[in-house]
Amino acid sequence: MAHGETKEEALKEIEIAKELWIETAKEDVYQFQNQHYLQA
């Protein structure tokens, strides 16, 4: 859940969380793909 004194602050927190989630997901996919190729 996003927190903020105002609706705008809460929305900014959501955007930050979304970007961090996307970045982490991309890193996880990259690591998974590299592990797949190493095991083949």
Residue pairs with C-beta under 8 A, 6 or more apart in sequence:
2 10
2 11
2 13
2 14
2 17
3 9
3 10
3 13
4 10
4 11
4 12
4 13
